[in-house]
Amino acid sequence: MSKARDLASAAPAPSTVDATEIGYLNGVTSAIQTQIDAKIGSASAINPTIVDAKGDIIAATAADTVARLAVGANGTVLTAASGQATGLEWATVAAGSNFSLLNSGGTALTAASTITVSGISGQDKLAILVDNSSSVNTNFTLQVRFNSDSGANYARFGLYLQSTTSQQNEQSVFSGNEIPLASSGTSSAGSVVAGYVMVDGCNAAGVKRWWGIAGGNGTAAVTVPTGGVYKGTSTISSVSIISSNGNFDSGTVYIYGSA
C-alpha cells in the first residue's frame, strides 16, 4: 500500500495529462529514448557524422538526398555550380578589372566645339581624361555629356574656385544640362583646361555616379572639384567633350574603361 501511495503521489496531476497525450505512448515497446537514438543514422534522418571539419556544410545532391561539402580554402566564396554533385563549389573571388584605353592614342580636340567618342558600351567604369584643352576664344568652359544627352539629367555638388579673385562658391545643381568641369582664364586664347571625370555603373540601367576635377590657367581661371549623378537610365555608349565658347584648337581626350 505504501508503494502504491508513493507512485500515486509522484504521478502528474490528472489535469496536466489528458487521454490524448497518454495515447501517444500507444505501441511503445522499449525505452522511448532508445527508440529516438535508433532513428539517428537511419535513411530518414541526417546523421551528424556526415560532417568532418569546421566549416563543412550539408547540401542536396538530389531530391531527399544530402551530402557533405567540405569547407573551402580561406578567402573563397560559395558559388552555384550546376556541374558539381551538390550544385555548389568554393571559388576564388574574381579580381577587379583593370582599366584599358578605349580610344587608342586618344582623340584630338580640334576644329569643333563638341568632340564625341562613341563605341564605348560594355564598360562598368569610365575614366575620362582631358589633357590641355584650349579654344579659339578666351574664357571657355570645359563640359562633358553622356550619350549626347542635353537634357536636365546632370546633378552636381561641389565648389567653384576662381583664381585672382579668391572667389569660392558652392556648386549645387540638381538638374543641369551637362557636367561643367572648369573654365579657362581670360588673359589669352591660349589658356588651357585639363582634368578628369570618373563614372561608375555605365553598363547598367539607372543613375550613374560620377566625380571629377579640372582646372584652368590664366586670369580668372576656374577650378571645380565636384561630383554627382547622371540621371539618364540608358547604358553609356558615348562621351562628348564640349567647349562652351568656340571650337577647340588643341588638346586630347583619353577614355579608359573597366568592364
C-alpha positions as protocol buffer text, in pm:
chain_id: "A"
residue {
  index: 1
  type: MET
  ca { x: 0 y: 0 z: 0 }
}
residue {
  index: 2
  type: SER
  ca { x: 283 y: 235 z: 86 }
}
residue {
  index: 3
  type: LYS
  ca { x: 448 y: 187 z: -256 }
}
residue {
  index: 4
  type: ALA
  ca { x: 119 y: 241 z: -438 }
}
residue {
  index: 5
  type: ARG
  ca { x: 69 y: 562 z: -241 }
}
residue {
  index: 6
  type: ASP
  ca { x: 418 y: 679 z: -335 }
}
residue {
  index: 7
  type: LEU
  ca { x: 355 y: 609 z: -705 }
}
residue {
  index: 8
  type: ALA
  ca { x: 27 y: 798 z: -693 }
}
residue {
  index: 9
  type: SER
  ca { x: 197 y: 1096 z: -529 }
}
residue {
  index: 10
  type: ALA
  ca { x: 475 y: 1101 z: -791 }
}
residue {
  index: 11
  type: ALA
  ca { x: 240 y: 1076 z: -1091 }
}
residue {
  index: 12
  type: PRO
  ca { x: 139 y: 1401 z: -1273 }
}
residue {
  index: 13
  type: ALA
  ca { x: -187 y: 1553 z: -1167 }
}
residue {
  index: 14
  type: PRO
  ca { x: -475 y: 1437 z: -1390 }
}
residue {
  index: 15
  type: SER
  ca { x: -528 y: 1797 z: -1508 }
}
residue {
  index: 16
  type: THR
  ca { x: -184 y: 1806 z: -1675 }
}
residue {
  index: 17
  type: VAL
  ca { x: -201 y: 1483 z: -1878 }
}
residue {
  index: 18
  type: ASP
  ca { x: -509 y: 1405 z: -2084 }
}
residue {
  index: 19
  type: ALA
  ca { x: -615 y: 1088 z: -2264 }
}
residue {
  index: 20
  type: THR
  ca { x: -481 y: 1210 z: -2598 }
}
residue {
  index: 21
  type: GLU
  ca { x: -134 y: 1260 z: -2455 }
}
residue {
  index: 22
  type: ILE
  ca { x: -138 y: 918 z: -2293 }
}
residue {
  index: 23
  type: GLY
  ca { x: -245 y: 775 z: -2630 }
}
residue {
  index: 24
  type: TYR
  ca { x: 81 y: 899 z: -2781 }
}
residue {
  index: 25
  type: LEU
  ca { x: 254 y: 619 z: -2592 }
}
residue {
  index: 26
  type: ASN
  ca { x: 45 y: 353 z: -2762 }
}
residue {
  index: 27
  type: GLY
  ca { x: 268 y: 93 z: -2926 }
}
residue {
  index: 28
  type: VAL
  ca { x: 581 y: 179 z: -2727 }
}
residue {
  index: 29
  type: THR
  ca { x: 780 y: -145 z: -2699 }
}
residue {
  index: 30
  type: SER
  ca { x: 1100 y: -18 z: -2535 }
}
residue {
  index: 31
  type: ALA
  ca { x: 1250 y: 287 z: -2372 }
}
residue {
  index: 32
  type: ILE
  ca { x: 1148 y: 596 z: -2572 }
}
residue {
  index: 33
  type: GLN
  ca { x: 1498 y: 746 z: -2570 }
}
residue {
  index: 34
  type: THR
  ca { x: 1638 y: 420 z: -2705 }
}
residue {
  index: 35
  type: GLN
  ca { x: 1399 y: 437 z: -2997 }
}
residue {
  index: 36
  type: ILE
  ca { x: 1487 y: 801 z: -3066 }
}
residue {
  index: 37
  type: ASP
  ca { x: 1857 y: 718 z: -3063 }
}
residue {
  index: 38
  type: ALA
  ca { x: 1793 y: 438 z: -3312 }
}
residue {
  index: 39
  type: LYS
  ca { x: 1648 y: 686 z: -3559 }
}
residue {
  index: 40
  type: ILE
  ca { x: 1978 y: 876 z: -3582 }
}
residue {
  index: 41
  type: GLY
  ca { x: 2165 y: 749 z: -3884 }
}
residue {
  index: 42
  type: SER
  ca { x: 1858 y: 595 z: -4045 }
}
residue {
  index: 43
  type: ALA
  ca { x: 1759 y: 673 z: -4403 }
}
residue {
  index: 44
  type: SER
  ca { x: 1503 y: 926 z: -4281 }
}
residue {
  index: 45
  type: ALA
  ca { x: 1745 y: 1134 z: -4071 }
}
residue {
  index: 46
  type: ILE
  ca { x: 2064 y: 1333 z: -4123 }
}
residue {
  index: 47
  type: ASN
  ca { x: 2344 y: 1182 z: -3920 }
}
residue {
  index: 48
  type: PRO
  ca { x: 2569 y: 1446 z: -3761 }
}
residue {
  index: 49
  type: THR
  ca { x: 2869 y: 1232 z: -3851 }
}
residue {
  index: 50
  type: ILE
  ca { x: 2820 y: 1336 z: -4215 }
}
residue {
  index: 51
  type: VAL
  ca { x: 3035 y: 1642 z: -4146 }
}
residue {
  index: 52
  type: ASP
  ca { x: 3401 y: 1608 z: -4056 }
}
residue {
  index: 53
  type: ALA
  ca { x: 3553 y: 1953 z: -4009 }
}
residue {
  index: 54
  type: LYS
  ca { x: 3475 y: 2306 z: -3901 }
}
residue {
  index: 55
  type: GLY
  ca { x: 3304 y: 2488 z: -4187 }
}
residue {
  index: 56
  type: ASP
  ca { x: 3169 y: 2177 z: -4364 }
}
residue {
  index: 57
  type: ILE
  ca { x: 2815 y: 2221 z: -4492 }
}
residue {
  index: 58
  type: ILE
  ca { x: 2536 y: 1981 z: -4587 }
}
residue {
  index: 59
  type: ALA
  ca { x: 2398 y: 2023 z: -4938 }
}
residue {
  index: 60
  type: ALA
  ca { x: 2143 y: 1841 z: -5151 }
}
residue {
  index: 61
  type: THR
  ca { x: 2266 y: 1622 z: -5437 }
}
residue {
  index: 62
  type: ALA
  ca { x: 1914 y: 1523 z: -5546 }
}
residue {
  index: 63
  type: ALA
  ca { x: 1559 y: 1516 z: -5411 }
}
residue {
  index: 64
  type: ASP
  ca { x: 1561 y: 1396 z: -5048 }
}
residue {
  index: 65
  type: THR
  ca { x: 1937 y: 1326 z: -5072 }
}
residue {
  index: 66
  type: VAL
  ca { x: 2216 y: 1512 z: -4898 }
}
residue {
  index: 67
  type: ALA
  ca { x: 2594 y: 1503 z: -4889 }
}
residue {
  index: 68
  type: ARG
  ca { x: 2884 y: 1681 z: -4725 }
}
residue {
  index: 69
  type: LEU
  ca { x: 3052 y: 1974 z: -4899 }
}
residue {
  index: 70
  type: ALA
  ca { x: 3391 y: 2024 z: -4738 }
}
residue {
  index: 71
  type: VAL
  ca { x: 3488 y: 2369 z: -4622 }
}
residue {
  index: 72
  type: GLY
  ca { x: 3670 y: 2577 z: -4883 }
}
residue {
  index: 73
  type: ALA
  ca { x: 4007 y: 2747 z: -4860 }
}
residue {
  index: 74
  type: ASN
  ca { x: 4036 y: 3075 z: -4672 }
}
residue {
  index: 75
  type: GLY
  ca { x: 3907 y: 3367 z: -4874 }
}
residue {
  index: 76
  type: THR
  ca { x: 3698 y: 3160 z: -5117 }
}
residue {
  index: 77
  type: VAL
  ca { x: 3324 y: 3213 z: -5159 }
}
residue {
  index: 78
  type: LEU
  ca { x: 3038 y: 2967 z: -5204 }
}
residue {
  index: 79
  type: THR
  ca { x: 2915 y: 2975 z: -5564 }
}
residue {
  index: 80
  type: ALA
  ca { x: 2638 y: 2798 z: -5754 }
}
residue {
  index: 81
  type: ALA
  ca { x: 2788 y: 2539 z: -5990 }
}
residue {
  index: 82
  type: SER
  ca { x: 2544 y: 2309 z: -6168 }
}
residue {
  index: 83
  type: GLY
  ca { x: 2825 y: 2078 z: -6282 }
}
residue {
  index: 84
  type: GLN
  ca { x: 2911 y: 1979 z: -5925 }
}
residue {
  index: 85
  type: ALA
  ca { x: 2737 y: 1697 z: -5736 }
}
residue {
  index: 86
  type: THR
  ca { x: 2600 y: 1937 z: -5474 }
}
residue {
  index: 87
  type: GLY
  ca { x: 2535 y: 2219 z: -5721 }
}
residue {
  index: 88
  type: LEU
  ca { x: 2785 y: 2428 z: -5523 }
}
residue {
  index: 89
  type: GLU
  ca { x: 3157 y: 2493 z: -5511 }
}
residue {
  index: 90
  type: TRP
  ca { x: 3407 y: 2713 z: -5334 }
}
residue {
  index: 91
  type: ALA
  ca { x: 3555 y: 2968 z: -5573 }
}
residue {
  index: 92
  type: THR
  ca { x: 3824 y: 3234 z: -5561 }
}
residue {
  index: 93
  type: VAL
  ca { x: 3688 y: 3588 z: -5563 }
}
residue {
  index: 94
  type: ALA
  ca { x: 3746 y: 3743 z: -5904 }
}
residue {
  index: 95
  type: ALA
  ca { x: 4000 y: 4024 z: -5911 }
}
residue {
  index: 96
  type: GLY
  ca { x: 3884 y: 4371 z: -6012 }
}
residue {
  index: 97
  type: SER
  ca { x: 3920 y: 4456 z: -6379 }
}
residue {
  index: 98
  type: ASN
  ca { x: 4199 y: 4685 z: -6488 }
}
residue {
  index: 99
  type: PHE
  ca { x: 4138 y: 4995 z: -6696 }
}
residue {
  index: 100
  type: SER
  ca { x: 4233 y: 4996 z: -7063 }
}
residue {
  index: 101
  type: LEU
  ca { x: 4240 y: 5278 z: -7316 }
}
residue {
  index: 102
  type: LEU
  ca { x: 3929 y: 5261 z: -7535 }
}
residue {
  index: 103
  type: ASN
  ca { x: 4016 y: 5530 z: -7792 }
}
residue {
  index: 104
  type: SER
  ca { x: 4363 y: 5423 z: -7899 }
}
residue {
  index: 105
  type: GLY
  ca { x: 4609 y: 5712 z: -7887 }
}
residue {
  index: 106
  type: GLY
  ca { x: 4342 y: 5948 z: -7760 }
}
residue {
  index: 107
  type: THR
  ca { x: 4106 y: 6171 z: -7959 }
}
residue {
  index: 108
  type: ALA
  ca { x: 4221 y: 6515 z: -8068 }
}
residue {
  index: 109
  type: LEU
  ca { x: 4017 y: 6816 z: -7958 }
}
residue {
  index: 110
  type: THR
  ca { x: 4026 y: 7041 z: -8262 }
}
residue {
  index: 111
  type: ALA
  ca { x: 3813 y: 7220 z: -8524 }
}
residue {
  index: 112
  type: ALA
  ca { x: 3479 y: 7166 z: -8343 }
}
residue {
  index: 113
  type: SER
  ca { x: 3311 y: 7276 z: -8020 }
}
residue {
  index: 114
  type: THR
  ca { x: 3187 y: 6922 z: -7950 }
}
residue {
  index: 115
  type: ILE
  ca { x: 3403 y: 6613 z: -7985 }
}
residue {
  index: 116
  type: THR
  ca { x: 3222 y: 6281 z: -7932 }
}
residue {
  index: 117
  type: VAL
  ca { x: 3386 y: 5945 z: -7869 }
}
residue {
  index: 118
  type: SER
  ca { x: 3146 y: 5659 z: -7945 }
}
residue {
  index: 119
  type: GLY
  ca { x: 3153 y: 5280 z: -7927 }
}
residue {
  index: 120
  type: ILE
  ca { x: 3233 y: 5250 z: -7557 }
}
residue {
  index: 121
  type: SER
  ca { x: 2946 y: 5023 z: -7448 }
}
residue {
  index: 122
  type: GLY
  ca { x: 3004 y: 4732 z: -7215 }
}
residue {
  index: 123
  type: GLN
  ca { x: 3213 y: 4923 z: -6962 }
}
residue {
  index: 124
  type: ASP
  ca { x: 3115 y: 4938 z: -6596 }
}
residue {
  index: 125
  type: LYS
  ca { x: 3356 y: 5221 z: -6514 }
}
residue {
  index: 126
  type: LEU
  ca { x: 3494 y: 5504 z: -6723 }
}
residue {
  index: 127
  type: ALA
  ca { x: 3789 y: 5734 z: -6661 }
}
residue {
  index: 128
  type: ILE
  ca { x: 3771 y: 6040 z: -6889 }
}
residue {
  index: 129
  type: LEU
  ca { x: 4096 y: 6241 z: -6900 }
}
residue {
  index: 130
  type: VAL
  ca { x: 4122 y: 6572 z: -7086 }
}
residue {
  index: 131
  type: ASP
  ca { x: 4475 y: 6693 z: -7148 }
}
residue {
  index: 132
  type: ASN
  ca { x: 4548 y: 7063 z: -7215 }
}
residue {
  index: 133
  type: SER
  ca { x: 4232 y: 7158 z: -7399 }
}
residue {
  index: 134
  type: SER
  ca { x: 4205 y: 7509 z: -7541 }
}
residue {
  index: 135
  type: SER
  ca { x: 3960 y: 7705 z: -7752 }
}
residue {
  index: 136
  type: VAL
  ca { x: 3994 y: 7969 z: -8022 }
}
residue {
  index: 137
  type: ASN
  ca { x: 3826 y: 8204 z: -7772 }
}
residue {
  index: 138
  type: THR
  ca { x: 3910 y: 8301 z: -7417 }
}
residue {
  index: 139
  type: ASN
  ca { x: 3711 y: 8206 z: -7111 }
}
residue {
  index: 140
  type: PHE
  ca { x: 3563 y: 7878 z: -7236 }
}
residue {
  index: 141
  type: THR
  ca { x: 3416 y: 7616 z: -7003 }
}
residue {
  index: 142
  type: LEU
  ca { x: 3511 y: 7253 z: -7049 }
}
residue {
  index: 143
  type: GLN
  ca { x: 3198 y: 7038 z: -7033 }
}
residue {
  index: 144
  type: VAL
  ca { x: 3108 y: 6669 z: -7053 }
}
residue {
  index: 145
  type: ARG
  ca { x: 2791 y: 6493 z: -7167 }
}
residue {
  index: 146
  type: PHE
  ca { x: 2695 y: 6127 z: -7196 }
}
residue {
  index: 147
  type: ASN
  ca { x: 2510 y: 5977 z: -7494 }
}
residue {
  index: 148
  type: SER
  ca { x: 2480 y: 6331 z: -7643 }
}
residue {
  index: 149
  type: ASP
  ca { x: 2214 y: 6390 z: -7376 }
}
residue {
  index: 150
  type: SER
  ca { x: 2149 y: 6764 z: -7332 }
}
residue {
  index: 151
  type: GLY
  ca { x: 1852 y: 6713 z: -7101 }
}
residue {
  index: 152
  type: ALA
  ca { x: 1840 y: 6819 z: -6737 }
}
residue {
  index: 153
  type: ASN
  ca { x: 1993 y: 6492 z: -6617 }
}
residue {
  index: 154
  type: TYR
  ca { x: 2320 y: 6604 z: -6458 }
}
residue {
  index: 155
  type: ALA
  ca { x: 2321 y: 6664 z: -6083 }
}
residue {
  index: 156
  type: ARG
  ca { x: 2640 y: 6811 z: -5939 }
}
residue {
  index: 157
  type: PHE
  ca { x: 2763 y: 6923 z: -5600 }
}
residue {
  index: 158
  type: GLY
  ca { x: 3100 y: 7077 z: -5520 }
}
residue {
  index: 159
  type: LEU
  ca { x: 3297 y: 7404 z: -5521 }
}
residue {
  index: 160
  type: TYR
  ca { x: 3363 y: 7683 z: -5769 }
}
residue {
  index: 161
  type: LEU
  ca { x: 3713 y: 7824 z: -5716 }
}
residue {
  index: 162
  type: GLN
  ca { x: 3819 y: 8126 z: -5923 }
}
residue {
  index: 163
  type: SER
  ca { x: 4179 y: 8242 z: -5934 }
}
residue {
  index: 164
  type: THR
  ca { x: 4297 y: 8601 z: -5860 }
}
residue {
  index: 165
  type: THR
  ca { x: 3964 y: 8698 z: -5704 }
}
residue {
  index: 166
  type: SER
  ca { x: 3967 y: 8415 z: -5447 }
}
residue {
  index: 167
  type: GLN
  ca { x: 3602 y: 8360 z: -5525 }
}
residue {
  index: 168
  type: GLN
  ca { x: 3467 y: 8043 z: -5367 }
}
residue {
  index: 169
  type: ASN
  ca { x: 3109 y: 7940 z: -5428 }
}
residue {
  index: 170
  type: GLU
  ca { x: 2923 y: 7619 z: -5361 }
}
residue {
  index: 171
  type: GLN
  ca { x: 2800 y: 7443 z: -5673 }
}
residue {
  index: 172
  type: SER
  ca { x: 2469 y: 7265 z: -5614 }
}
residue {
  index: 173
  type: VAL
  ca { x: 2270 y: 7196 z: -5929 }
}
residue {
  index: 174
  type: PHE
  ca { x: 2026 y: 6906 z: -5939 }
}
residue {
  index: 175
  type: SER
  ca { x: 1906 y: 6944 z: -6297 }
}
residue {
  index: 176
  type: GLY
  ca { x: 2198 y: 7068 z: -6505 }
}
residue {
  index: 177
  type: ASN
  ca { x: 2234 y: 7009 z: -6879 }
}
residue {
  index: 178
  type: GLU
  ca { x: 2597 y: 6897 z: -6866 }
}
residue {
  index: 179
  type: ILE
  ca { x: 2894 y: 6846 z: -6634 }
}
residue {
  index: 180
  type: PRO
  ca { x: 3097 y: 7173 z: -6631 }
}
residue {
  index: 181
  type: LEU
  ca { x: 3449 y: 7080 z: -6529 }
}
residue {
  index: 182
  type: ALA
  ca { x: 3633 y: 7411 z: -6527 }
}
residue {
  index: 183
  type: SER
  ca { x: 3688 y: 7735 z: -6718 }
}
residue {
  index: 184
  type: SER
  ca { x: 3998 y: 7876 z: -6882 }
}
residue {
  index: 185
  type: GLY
  ca { x: 4138 y: 8216 z: -6798 }
}
residue {
  index: 186
  type: THR
  ca { x: 4051 y: 8539 z: -6978 }
}
residue {
  index: 187
  type: SER
  ca { x: 4408 y: 8653 z: -7039 }
}
residue {
  index: 188
  type: SER
  ca { x: 4457 y: 8488 z: -7380 }
}
residue {
  index: 189
  type: ALA
  ca { x: 4301 y: 8249 z: -7624 }
}
residue {
  index: 190
  type: GLY
  ca { x: 4580 y: 8007 z: -7541 }
}
residue {
  index: 191
  type: SER
  ca { x: 4458 y: 7944 z: -7186 }
}
residue {
  index: 192
  type: VAL
  ca { x: 4405 y: 7574 z: -7128 }
}
residue {
  index: 193
  type: VAL
  ca { x: 4189 y: 7347 z: -6914 }
}
residue {
  index: 194
  type: ALA
  ca { x: 4277 y: 6993 z: -6805 }
}
residue {
  index: 195
  type: GLY
  ca { x: 4106 y: 6744 z: -6577 }
}
residue {
  index: 196
  type: TYR
  ca { x: 3919 y: 6417 z: -6546 }
}
residue {
  index: 197
  type: VAL
  ca { x: 3584 y: 6256 z: -6469 }
}
residue {
  index: 198
  type: MET
  ca { x: 3531 y: 5909 z: -6319 }
}
residue {
  index: 199
  type: VAL
  ca { x: 3196 y: 5736 z: -6379 }
}
residue {
  index: 200
  type: ASP
  ca { x: 3050 y: 5420 z: -6216 }
}
residue {
  index: 201
  type: GLY
  ca { x: 2764 y: 5198 z: -6331 }
}
residue {
  index: 202
  type: CYS
  ca { x: 2796 y: 5285 z: -6700 }
}
residue {
  index: 203
  type: ASN
  ca { x: 2683 y: 4943 z: -6823 }
}
residue {
  index: 204
  type: ALA
  ca { x: 2362 y: 4922 z: -6619 }
}
residue {
  index: 205
  type: ALA
  ca { x: 2022 y: 5086 z: -6618 }
}
residue {
  index: 206
  type: GLY
  ca { x: 1963 y: 5354 z: -6358 }
}
residue {
  index: 207
  type: VAL
  ca { x: 2160 y: 5655 z: -6238 }
}
residue {
  index: 208
  type: LYS
  ca { x: 2537 y: 5666 z: -6267 }
}
residue {
  index: 209
  type: ARG
  ca { x: 2769 y: 5817 z: -6008 }
}
residue {
  index: 210
  type: TRP
  ca { x: 3048 y: 6049 z: -6123 }
}
residue {
  index: 211
  type: TRP
  ca { x: 3313 y: 6268 z: -5968 }
}
residue {
  index: 212
  type: GLY
  ca { x: 3598 y: 6473 z: -6107 }
}
residue {
  index: 213
  type: ILE
  ca { x: 3813 y: 6781 z: -6101 }
}
residue {
  index: 214
  type: ALA
  ca { x: 3964 y: 7013 z: -6358 }
}
residue {
  index: 215
  type: GLY
  ca { x: 4137 y: 7348 z: -6362 }
}
residue {
  index: 216
  type: GLY
  ca { x: 4228 y: 7626 z: -6600 }
}
residue {
  index: 217
  type: ASN
  ca { x: 4518 y: 7868 z: -6614 }
}
residue {
  index: 218
  type: GLY
  ca { x: 4541 y: 8243 z: -6653 }
}
residue {
  index: 219
  type: THR
  ca { x: 4345 y: 8535 z: -6509 }
}
residue {
  index: 220
  type: ALA
  ca { x: 4002 y: 8439 z: -6367 }
}
residue {
  index: 221
  type: ALA
  ca { x: 4052 y: 8069 z: -6445 }
}
residue {
  index: 222
  type: VAL
  ca { x: 3815 y: 7841 z: -6259 }
}
residue {
  index: 223
  type: THR
  ca { x: 3883 y: 7510 z: -6083 }
}
residue {
  index: 224
  type: VAL
  ca { x: 3587 y: 7288 z: -5999 }
}
residue {
  index: 225
  type: PRO
  ca { x: 3623 y: 6984 z: -5769 }
}
residue {
  index: 226
  type: THR
  ca { x: 3279 y: 6829 z: -5795 }
}
residue {
  index: 227
  type: GLY
  ca { x: 3072 y: 6514 z: -5812 }
}
residue {
  index: 228
  type: GLY
  ca { x: 2716 y: 6398 z: -5860 }
}
residue {
  index: 229
  type: VAL
  ca { x: 2496 y: 6163 z: -6058 }
}
residue {
  index: 230
  type: TYR
  ca { x: 2388 y: 6126 z: -6418 }
}
residue {
  index: 231
  type: LYS
  ca { x: 2016 y: 6052 z: -6412 }
}
residue {
  index: 232
  type: GLY
  ca { x: 1989 y: 5910 z: -6764 }
}
residue {
  index: 233
  type: THR
  ca { x: 1891 y: 5543 z: -6741 }
}
residue {
  index: 234
  type: SER
  ca { x: 2050 y: 5413 z: -7063 }
}
residue {
  index: 235
  type: THR
  ca { x: 2390 y: 5248 z: -7061 }
}
residue {
  index: 236
  type: ILE
  ca { x: 2663 y: 5491 z: -7161 }
}
residue {
  index: 237
  type: SER
  ca { x: 2778 y: 5437 z: -7519 }
}
residue {
  index: 238
  type: SER
  ca { x: 2942 y: 5772 z: -7598 }
}
residue {
  index: 239
  type: VAL
  ca { x: 3113 y: 6064 z: -7426 }
}
residue {
  index: 240
  type: SER
  ca { x: 3110 y: 6421 z: -7559 }
}
residue {
  index: 241
  type: ILE
  ca { x: 3372 y: 6682 z: -7467 }
}
residue {
  index: 242
  type: ILE
  ca { x: 3241 y: 7036 z: -7520 }
}
residue {
  index: 243
  type: SER
  ca { x: 3386 y: 7386 z: -7540 }
}
residue {
  index: 244
  type: SER
  ca { x: 3125 y: 7641 z: -7432 }
}
residue {
  index: 245
  type: ASN
  ca { x: 3286 y: 7924 z: -7628 }
}
residue {
  index: 246
  type: GLY
  ca { x: 3415 y: 7846 z: -7976 }
}
residue {
  index: 247
  type: ASN
  ca { x: 3585 y: 7548 z: -8133 }
}
residue {
  index: 248
  type: PHE
  ca { x: 3864 y: 7357 z: -7966 }
}
residue {
  index: 249
  type: ASP
  ca { x: 4202 y: 7427 z: -8117 }
}
residue {
  index: 250
  type: SER
  ca { x: 4413 y: 7185 z: -7914 }
}
residue {
  index: 251
  type: GLY
  ca { x: 4401 y: 6913 z: -7654 }
}
residue {
  index: 252
  type: THR
  ca { x: 4334 y: 6541 z: -7631 }
}
residue {
  index: 253
  type: VAL
  ca { x: 4074 y: 6330 z: -7457 }
}
residue {
  index: 254
  type: TYR
  ca { x: 4161 y: 5981 z: -7336 }
}
residue {
  index: 255
  type: ILE
  ca { x: 3882 y: 5746 z: -7232 }
}
residue {
  index: 256
  type: TYR
  ca { x: 3970 y: 5442 z: -7023 }
}
residue {
  index: 257
  type: GLY
  ca { x: 3721 y: 5167 z: -6945 }
}
residue {
  index: 258
  type: SER
  ca { x: 3691 y: 4883 z: -6697 }
}
residue {
  index: 259
  type: ALA
  ca { x: 3441 y: 4603 z: -6752 }
}
